[in-house]
Amino acid sequence: MHRVFLVGPMGAGKTTIGKYLARHLGLAFADTDAEIEHRTGADIPWIFDVEGEAGFRLREAQVVEEMTQMDDIVLATGGGVVIRPENRQALGSRGFVIYLHATVAEQLRRTRRDRKRPLLQQGNREEVLRTLMMTRDPLYREIADHVIDTDGCSPRVVAQRLVVALNADKQGPATLE
């Protein structure tokens, strides 16, 4: 397993779990949002403010296209990466995709103090998260090789469970709930 891609909603723990998972698997870790910020010299909220979501998604697609071709990597992606079909194609065809599932209630709990997520800065946070989940959950599942629920678990425990599951089932899709 040389390419592992983490998808899921905001607050699922993709970055934190990804770092633990990379360490356990002996792979490098990267994050698409961090790479976009590094390349632009600006944070994600600023990019959303100046270029809008469409501008951000274009940058994200370019980063996904490049980073999904890197070997020996655990790659954490942004929550909306699955919106673009070309991103789903790149992720699904180039690596092992793990969907880190978190309920809306858990996402609310984990993001309650976060002021850096542009999509949560307008309207009712719970409504926004529910709408995003309804739209994106089927897309995460479409490309996932593994699904694991992260609710109520520490990132370290989730990463350990994934290592065990990946070692036990290297042949095909599985759902870990």
Secondary structure, 3 states (H helix, E strand, C coil): CCEEEEECCCCCCHHHHHHHHHHHHCCEEEEHHHHHHHHHCCCHHHHHHHHHHHHHHHHHHHHHHHHCCCCCEEEECCCCHHHCHHHHHHHHHHCEEEEEECCHHHHHHHHCCCCCCHHHCCCCHHHHHHHHHHHHHHHHHHHCCEEEECCCCCHHHHHHHHHHHHHHCCCCCEEEC
